[in-house]
């Protein structure tokens, strides 16, 4: 049996739940009331501000019902509100909240080259027509930070159809999309087939584009396989070897810059390893081509900072860290640009390679995924 009691002060109640006692403050409960006067029935948004709630709000009574609710009466408004116990349990804050430094958020799975045996792949037609397939594919992006798509139409701008599965294109100074054309033995070095080190895109933006999509239209050259690296796994490996080095890359800002075209000067000042205020690992910015002069690290720590930066780069470059795959016409892949670094092997022989890329935002993936789960799909 569960029970609810109100503290004599009226400032909080205690629910003796099956999981143990859970306390809820009066002001928190009143602010989170779900009644039609507090929240719009259609969209759930608040209709009142905190200033509309009396500063001296207390709980007068709290009564459990037989159908899994608790009826709470607030003073001085003399207002009664019904709360669902399951809803309260899902949002309980009277518990030990982890503030472990460099912890992973729930649902994140680290990986290395072993994932190559079971790549997260979706078939484009299935993703368009099968809600379960789309939900699994989106869930894999949130879990691993990347996923592939097979059988997308091998035609220009088809990558926009991939983005439409979950969100919207984020337009930049490169346009709604950008071209990636390479030729082996090119007449112009702009079309080089040289290898690219694993990197995150656009670290000089604030905020960075959180999703990148690359779609293959032509691929007749030998080599040129794509690679992805779990930046979170590399960062945590660095921390296990050198906690101080990890802290240096997380606690001091690097500077990134791009000014490679007229009228554009993009700069950002952010750490290479980003942690949330409560210690969760939330982002990686790594791109040596766009790294500007680092000026935020004190003189006496600069050598150690560079040693940690070098070691992080080595961990990223390790063959065992990377998953490799070849994109054929109609194939695409999507990466969480705040976590997963992408790279390309060099080319040999003759041939061409044409990809189109664009950016989008991760909140669209999470929104679509969560909405599908809430709807039971």
C-alpha positions as CSV (number, residue, x, y, z in Angstrom):
1,X,0.0,0.0,0.0
2,X,1.2,3.5,-0.7
3,X,0.4,6.6,1.3
4,X,0.7,10.4,1.0
5,X,1.3,12.8,3.9
6,X,1.7,16.5,4.1
7,X,4.4,18.1,6.1
8,X,3.0,20.3,8.9
9,X,4.6,23.3,7.2
10,X,2.6,22.6,4.1
11,X,5.7,23.2,2.0
12,X,5.9,19.6,0.7
13,X,4.2,16.3,0.6
14,X,5.7,12.8,0.9
15,X,4.5,9.9,-1.2
16,X,5.4,6.5,0.2
17,X,5.7,4.8,-3.2
18,X,6.7,1.2,-4.0
19,X,10.2,2.6,-4.8
20,X,10.4,4.3,-1.4
21,X,9.5,7.8,-0.1
22,X,9.4,10.6,-2.6
23,X,9.0,14.2,-1.6
24,X,7.5,17.0,-3.8
25,X,7.5,20.7,-2.9
26,X,4.3,22.7,-3.0
27,X,5.6,25.3,-5.4
28,X,6.9,22.5,-7.8
29,X,3.5,20.7,-7.7
30,X,1.6,24.0,-8.3
31,X,3.9,25.0,-11.2
32,X,3.5,21.6,-12.8
33,X,-0.3,21.3,-12.4
34,X,-1.9,19.8,-15.5
35,X,-5.3,21.4,-15.2
36,X,-6.8,23.4,-18.0
37,X,-6.4,26.7,-16.2
38,X,-2.6,26.1,-15.9
39,X,-1.8,24.2,-19.1
40,X,-3.4,24.5,-22.5
41,X,-5.2,21.2,-23.2
42,X,-4.1,21.1,-26.8
43,X,-0.4,21.6,-26.6
44,X,0.4,21.3,-22.9
45,X,2.1,24.7,-22.7
46,X,1.8,26.8,-19.5
47,X,-0.9,29.5,-19.5
48,X,0.5,31.2,-16.4
49,X,3.8,32.6,-15.3
50,X,5.5,31.8,-12.0
51,X,4.5,35.3,-10.9
52,X,0.9,34.3,-11.1
53,X,1.5,31.7,-8.4
54,X,1.4,33.1,-4.9
55,X,4.8,33.2,-3.3
56,X,3.4,31.7,-0.1
57,X,1.8,28.7,-1.8
58,X,1.4,25.7,0.5
59,X,-0.4,22.3,0.5
60,X,-3.6,22.1,2.5
61,X,-4.5,18.5,1.9
62,X,-3.4,15.6,-0.3
63,X,-5.7,12.6,-0.8
64,X,-5.0,9.4,-2.7
65,X,-7.7,8.0,-5.0
66,X,-8.4,4.4,-5.8
67,X,-7.5,4.9,-9.5
68,X,-3.8,5.9,-9.0
69,X,-4.1,9.7,-8.5
70,X,-3.5,12.1,-5.7
71,X,-5.7,15.1,-5.2
72,X,-3.8,18.1,-3.9
73,X,-5.5,21.3,-2.5
74,X,-3.3,24.5,-2.5
75,X,-3.5,27.6,-0.4
76,X,-4.0,30.5,-0.5
77,X,-5.7,29.9,-3.9
78,X,-8.0,27.2,-2.5
79,X,-7.2,25.4,-5.7
80,X,-7.5,21.6,-6.2
81,X,-5.4,19.7,-8.7
82,X,-5.3,16.0,-9.6
83,X,-1.9,14.4,-10.2
84,X,-1.3,10.9,-11.7
85,X,1.0,8.9,-9.5
86,X,2.8,7.4,-12.5
87,X,3.4,10.8,-13.8
88,X,4.9,12.0,-10.5
89,X,7.1,8.8,-10.3
90,X,8.6,9.5,-13.7
91,X,9.5,13.0,-12.7
92,X,10.6,12.4,-9.1
93,X,13.6,14.6,-8.1
94,X,13.9,13.4,-4.5
95,X,16.8,11.1,-5.3
96,X,20.5,11.0,-5.7
97,X,21.2,12.9,-8.9
98,X,24.4,11.8,-10.6
99,X,27.0,14.4,-11.1
100,X,29.7,12.0,-12.1
101,X,32.2,13.8,-14.3
102,X,32.3,12.5,-17.9
103,X,29.3,10.2,-17.4
104,X,27.3,9.1,-20.5
105,X,23.7,10.1,-20.9
106,X,21.1,7.3,-20.8
107,X,20.8,5.3,-24.0
108,X,24.3,6.0,-25.3
109,X,26.4,3.0,-26.4
110,X,30.1,3.3,-27.0
111,X,31.6,1.3,-30.0
112,X,34.8,0.6,-31.9
113,X,35.7,-1.3,-35.1
114,X,33.7,-4.3,-33.9
115,X,30.5,-2.5,-34.8
116,X,31.5,-3.0,-38.5
117,X,30.0,-6.5,-38.2
118,X,26.6,-5.1,-37.4
119,X,26.2,-1.7,-38.8
120,X,23.1,0.3,-38.1
121,X,21.5,0.4,-41.5
122,X,18.0,1.4,-42.8
123,X,16.4,0.8,-46.2
124,X,15.1,4.1,-47.6
125,X,11.8,2.7,-48.8
126,X,11.2,0.9,-45.5
127,X,12.0,4.1,-43.5
128,X,9.5,6.0,-45.5
129,X,6.7,3.4,-45.2
130,X,7.3,1.5,-42.0
131,X,7.0,3.4,-38.7
132,X,8.7,0.6,-36.8
133,X,11.7,0.6,-39.1
134,X,12.0,4.3,-38.9
135,X,11.8,4.2,-35.1
136,X,14.6,1.6,-34.9
137,X,16.8,3.6,-37.3
138,X,16.3,6.8,-35.3
139,X,16.9,5.0,-32.1
140,X,20.2,3.7,-33.5
141,X,21.3,7.2,-34.3
142,X,20.7,8.3,-30.7
143,X,22.4,5.1,-29.5
144,X,25.5,5.0,-31.7
145,X,25.6,8.5,-33.1
146,X,25.4,7.4,-36.8
147,X,23.5,5.2,-39.2
148,X,23.5,4.3,-42.9
149,X,20.7,4.4,-45.5
150,X,20.6,2.1,-48.5
151,X,18.6,2.4,-51.7
152,X,18.1,6.1,-51.6
153,X,17.4,7.4,-55.2
154,X,20.8,8.2,-56.7
155,X,19.7,11.6,-57.9
156,X,20.6,15.2,-56.9
157,X,18.9,16.5,-53.8
158,X,17.6,13.1,-52.8
159,X,19.4,13.6,-49.4
160,X,16.7,16.1,-48.6
161,X,14.2,13.2,-48.5
162,X,16.3,11.6,-45.8
163,X,16.2,14.7,-43.7
164,X,12.4,14.9,-44.2
165,X,12.1,11.6,-42.3
166,X,12.9,13.5,-39.0
167,X,13.3,17.2,-39.5
168,X,14.6,20.1,-41.6
169,X,17.7,21.1,-43.4
170,X,19.9,23.7,-41.6
171,X,21.1,26.1,-44.3
172,X,24.6,27.6,-43.9
173,X,26.9,29.8,-46.0
174,X,27.5,26.7,-48.0
175,X,23.8,26.7,-49.0
176,X,21.2,24.1,-48.4
177,X,23.6,21.4,-49.7
178,X,27.2,21.2,-50.6
179,X,29.0,19.2,-53.3
180,X,31.8,16.7,-52.6
181,X,33.3,15.9,-56.0
182,X,36.6,14.1,-56.3
183,X,38.6,12.7,-59.3
184,X,41.5,10.4,-59.2
185,X,44.5,11.9,-61.1
186,X,42.6,15.2,-61.2
187,X,43.4,18.2,-63.5
188,X,42.5,20.5,-60.5
189,X,43.7,20.0,-56.9
190,X,40.3,21.1,-55.8
191,X,39.1,17.6,-56.8
192,X,41.7,15.7,-54.8
193,X,41.3,12.2,-53.7
194,X,43.6,12.5,-50.7
195,X,42.6,10.9,-47.4
196,X,40.9,13.1,-44.7
197,X,41.6,12.7,-41.0
198,X,38.6,12.0,-38.8
199,X,37.0,15.2,-37.8
200,X,33.8,16.9,-36.8
201,X,32.4,19.5,-39.2
202,X,32.1,23.2,-38.7
203,X,33.6,23.5,-35.2
204,X,33.9,27.2,-35.9
205,X,30.1,27.6,-35.7
206,X,28.2,28.3,-32.5
207,X,26.2,26.2,-32.3
208,X,27.6,23.6,-34.6
209,X,25.3,21.8,-37.0
210,X,24.4,18.8,-34.9
211,X,23.7,16.4,-37.8
212,X,25.4,15.9,-41.1
213,X,24.1,13.8,-44.0
214,X,26.3,12.6,-46.9
215,X,24.7,10.9,-50.0
216,X,26.5,9.1,-52.8
217,X,25.6,9.8,-56.4
218,X,28.7,8.4,-58.2
219,X,31.4,6.1,-57.0
220,X,33.6,4.5,-59.7
221,X,37.1,5.1,-58.1
222,X,38.9,2.3,-56.1
223,X,39.3,3.2,-52.5
224,X,37.8,6.2,-50.8
225,X,35.9,4.2,-48.1
226,X,34.2,6.3,-45.5
227,X,35.1,5.9,-41.8
228,X,33.4,7.0,-38.6
229,X,34.9,7.2,-35.1
230,X,33.1,7.4,-31.8
231,X,34.5,10.6,-30.3
232,X,33.0,9.8,-26.9
233,X,34.8,6.5,-26.7
234,X,38.1,8.2,-27.6
235,X,37.6,10.9,-25.0
236,X,36.8,8.4,-22.2
237,X,39.8,6.3,-23.2
238,X,41.9,9.4,-22.8
239,X,40.4,10.0,-19.4
240,X,41.2,6.5,-18.2
241,X,44.8,7.0,-19.3
242,X,45.3,10.7,-18.3
243,X,42.5,12.2,-16.2
244,X,44.4,15.5,-16.0
245,X,44.8,15.7,-19.7
246,X,41.1,15.0,-20.2
247,X,40.3,17.8,-17.7
248,X,42.5,20.2,-19.6
249,X,40.7,19.6,-22.9
250,X,37.3,19.9,-21.1
251,X,38.0,22.9,-18.9
252,X,39.8,25.2,-21.3
253,X,38.5,26.5,-24.6
254,X,40.0,26.0,-27.9
255,X,39.4,28.4,-30.8
256,X,38.2,27.5,-34.2
257,X,38.0,29.7,-37.3
258,X,36.9,29.7,-40.9
259,X,37.4,32.7,-43.2
260,X,37.9,31.0,-46.5
261,X,35.5,33.0,-48.7
262,X,34.6,36.7,-49.1
263,X,32.3,38.1,-46.4
264,X,32.6,35.1,-44.1
265,X,34.5,35.0,-40.8
266,X,33.2,32.3,-38.5
267,X,34.7,31.9,-35.1
268,X,33.9,29.8,-32.0
269,X,35.5,29.5,-28.6
270,X,34.6,26.1,-27.1
271,X,36.4,23.2,-25.4
272,X,37.4,20.2,-27.5
273,X,35.5,18.0,-25.0
274,X,32.2,19.5,-23.8
275,X,30.6,18.5,-20.5
276,X,27.2,19.6,-19.2
277,X,27.0,21.5,-15.9
278,X,26.2,18.2,-14.1
279,X,29.2,16.4,-15.7
280,X,27.6,14.5,-18.6
281,X,29.7,14.1,-21.8
282,X,27.8,16.0,-24.4
283,X,30.1,17.0,-27.3
284,X,33.4,16.7,-29.2
285,X,34.9,19.4,-31.4
286,X,37.9,18.1,-33.3
287,X,39.2,19.5,-36.6
288,X,42.8,20.4,-37.0
289,X,42.2,22.2,-40.2
290,X,40.0,24.7,-38.5
291,X,41.8,25.0,-35.2
292,X,42.9,28.6,-34.6
293,X,45.6,29.7,-32.2
294,X,44.8,28.5,-28.6
295,X,45.1,31.4,-26.3
296,X,42.8,30.4,-23.3
297,X,45.3,27.9,-21.7
298,X,47.7,29.3,-19.1
299,X,51.4,29.2,-20.0
300,X,52.2,26.7,-17.3
301,X,49.6,24.2,-18.7
302,X,50.1,24.7,-22.4
303,X,52.6,21.8,-22.9
304,X,50.3,19.4,-21.0
305,X,47.4,20.6,-23.0
306,X,49.1,19.9,-26.3
307,X,50.2,16.5,-25.0
308,X,46.6,15.7,-24.2
309,X,45.5,17.0,-27.6
310,X,48.1,14.9,-29.4
311,X,47.0,11.8,-27.5
312,X,43.3,12.3,-28.2
313,X,44.3,12.6,-31.9
314,X,46.2,9.3,-31.7
315,X,43.3,7.6,-30.1
316,X,41.0,8.9,-32.9
317,X,43.4,7.8,-35.6
318,X,43.8,4.2,-34.2
319,X,42.5,1.7,-36.8
320,X,40.7,-0.2,-34.0
321,X,38.6,3.0,-33.3
322,X,37.2,3.3,-36.8
323,X,34.3,1.6,-38.6
324,X,34.7,1.6,-42.4
325,X,32.2,1.2,-45.2
326,X,31.9,1.9,-48.9
327,X,29.2,4.2,-50.2
328,X,27.8,3.1,-53.6
329,X,25.3,5.2,-55.6
330,X,22.1,5.5,-53.6
331,X,23.9,5.0,-50.2
332,X,24.0,7.6,-47.5
333,X,25.1,8.0,-44.0
334,X,24.2,10.3,-41.2
335,X,26.3,11.3,-38.2
336,X,25.7,13.1,-34.9
337,X,28.2,15.9,-35.5
338,X,28.6,16.5,-31.8
339,X,29.8,13.0,-31.1
340,X,31.0,11.0,-34.2
341,X,33.9,12.0,-36.3
342,X,34.0,11.1,-40.0
343,X,36.9,10.5,-42.3
344,X,37.7,9.2,-45.8
345,X,40.4,6.9,-47.1
346,X,42.4,8.0,-50.2
347,X,41.8,6.9,-53.8
348,X,43.9,4.9,-56.2
349,X,43.6,4.3,-60.0
350,X,41.1,6.2,-62.0
351,X,37.5,7.1,-61.6
352,X,35.2,9.7,-60.0
353,X,33.3,10.2,-56.8
354,X,30.3,12.5,-56.2
355,X,28.5,13.0,-53.0
356,X,26.1,15.7,-51.8
357,X,26.0,16.7,-48.2
358,X,23.8,18.8,-46.0
359,X,23.2,19.7,-42.3
360,X,20.3,19.2,-40.0
361,X,19.6,19.3,-36.3
362,X,19.6,16.4,-33.8
363,X,16.6,17.8,-31.9
364,X,14.5,16.8,-34.9
365,X,15.7,13.2,-34.6
366,X,14.9,13.1,-30.9
367,X,11.6,14.8,-31.3
368,X,10.4,12.4,-34.0
369,X,11.7,9.4,-32.0
370,X,10.1,10.5,-28.8
371,X,6.8,11.4,-30.4
372,X,6.6,8.0,-32.1
373,X,7.3,6.2,-28.7
374,X,4.6,8.3,-26.9
375,X,2.2,7.3,-29.7
376,X,3.1,3.7,-29.2
377,X,4.7,3.2,-32.5
